[in-house]
Amino acid sequence: MKFAYMPDTHGGPYDQPMPDRDRCAAFCEHLVNEAVAAEEAGFDGAFVPERHARTETMWPQTLMALLAMALRTERIKIGSYVVQPAYYNPAHFAEQVALIDQVSRGRLVLGVGSGYHPGYFAHFGEPFDQRLGRFLETLAFMERAWQGERFDWDGRYWQLKDVLINPQPYQPGGPPLWFGATGEKPIRRAARMAEAVGLMAFYTPMDELRGAVDLYRSACADEGREPRVVLLLDGYVGETHEQARDRFGPCWEDEVRYYIKWGMLPPTEEIPDIDHATYDRLEKYMILGDADTAAEAVCRFRDALEFGAEDWIIFRSRVPKGPSWEHTLESIQRFGEEVIPRVRATEAAVA
C-alpha cells in the first residue's frame, strides 16, 4: 500500500474576512512546505484539491500549486485530488498539465472529476449542466493533443484551430488519470477509463465503502483492467491520543457539520443529522491518536477494504479551522516517520 499527504488549499475558517497579502504569501509558502515535509517524512505522494471563490482558499489554482511542489520535491508523486477540467479551456489545461509533468520529470498524477459545486462553474462563467460532457471532451482532447502533432479540434463544446501542445508530457501519452467518484455511474466510468478510482470516507459506514470498492473492482474485471483504489482519510498523529484529539477532533467535527449543513454529506443510520455529528460518533472514522493507535486505524481500513500494494491512502491533517500550521507539520512528520513504518511492518509480517 502507498501513502500520500494532502496539503489542502484552504488556510483559515470558512467565510473568514478577506486575508491580507502577507497572510496569503505566508500560506502559499506553508502549502508547499507541507509537500516538502511529506517527502522528507517518507510519504509516497502529495495531492492537492481544487477550490475557488472562497476567502479561506488562499491557493485556488491547483495546477500552479503542483508546479511549485514539483520544483521543491524530488521523489514523491504529485497530483490533483481532484481538479475539474470542465471549466477550463482544454488547450490551456493540456498545456499546463504537460508542463508540470515535464518539470516533475514524470511524477504527476492527474486526479480529475466532472465537478460538483455550482458556485465554481458560476465563478468561471461556465455552464454547470454541461459539466459531464465538457469533462469527457477535455479528456478526449488531451489524448489527441498528447500525440505530438498539430491539429484542429471540432468538438461539441470547443472549436480550436492549429493546436500544438509543446512541450509534450514527460510520461508518454500523459500522466495517469485518477477519477474521483461518489456514485455507481462515476465508479463504473473510472473502471472503464481511469487508472484508479478516488474515494472519500468522511463518516461513510465501512460496509458502504466496501460496497463501492467491490463495485469498482468488479467493473475493472469486466473491462479487463487492473483496479487501483485511492481513499482520502482525515486525522492527526500526536505524541498522545489526548493531544491528537484536542488538536484535531473539534476541527474535524466542525468540518463535518459544515458539509452536513450545506447538504454535501448524506445521512446515515449512525449520523442522521447535524446534531448527531459529535466527536464520539466521528472518532472511529478518523486516523487519530498516537503512532500506535493511528497505525491500528490505518490497518483497520486497509484490511476491511483489502488494500494491496498498488492502492493508496491519502492522509489529511489540516481542515479550515486547524490545527495550526506548526502542529500540522508535526502530524505529517509523525505519520510518515512512525505510522507508515508500523503499517508496513504488519504487511511484511503477513507476507
Stockholm file with secondary structure:
# STOCKHOLM 1.0

chainA/1-351         MKFAYMPDTHGGPYDQPMPDRDRCAAFCEHLVNEAVAAEEAGFDGAFVPERHARTETMWPQTLMALLAMALRTERIKIGSYVVQPAYYNPAHFAEQVALIDQVSRGRLVLGVGSGYHPGYFAHFGEPFDQRLGRFLETLAFMERAWQGERFDWDGRYWQLKDVLINPQPYQPGGPPLWFGATGEKPIRRAARMAEAVGLMAFYTPMDELRGAVDLYRSACADEGREPRVVLLLDGYVGETHEQARDRFGPCWEDEVRYYIKWGMLPPTEEIPDIDHATYDRLEKYMILGDADTAAEAVCRFRDALEFGAEDWIIFRSRVPKGPSWEHTLESIQRFGEEVIPRVRATEAAVA
#=GR chainA/1-351 SS CEEEECCCSBCSCTTCCCCCHHHHHHHHHHHHHHHHHHHHHTCSEEEECCCCSCTTBSCCCHHHHHHHHHHHCSSSEEEESCBCGGGSCHHHHHHHHHHHHHHTTSCEEEEECCCCCHHHHHHHTCCGGGHHHHHHHHHHHHHHHTTSCCEEEECSSCEEEEECCCSCCSSTTCSCEEEECCSHHHHHHHHHHCSEEEEECTTCCHHHHHHHHHHHHHHHHHHTCCCCEEEEEEEEECSSHHHHHHHHHHHHHHHHHHHHHTTCSCCCSSCCSGGGCCHHHHGGGSEEESHHHHHHHHHHHHHHHTCCTTCEEEEECCBTTBCCHHHHHHHHHHIIIIIHHHHHHHHHHHC
#=GC SS_cons         CEEEECCCSBCSCTTCCCCCHHHHHHHHHHHHHHHHHHHHHTCSEEEECCCCSCTTBSCCCHHHHHHHHHHHCSSSEEEESCBCGGGSCHHHHHHHHHHHHHHTTSCEEEEECCCCCHHHHHHHTCCGGGHHHHHHHHHHHHHHHTTSCCEEEECSSCEEEEECCCSCCSSTTCSCEEEECCSHHHHHHHHHHCSEEEEECTTCCHHHHHHHHHHHHHHHHHHTCCCCEEEEEEEEECSSHHHHHHHHHHHHHHHHHHHHHTTCSCCCSSCCSGGGCCHHHHGGGSEEESHHHHHHHHHHHHHHHTCCTTCEEEEECCBTTBCCHHHHHHHHHHIIIIIHHHHHHHHHHHC
//
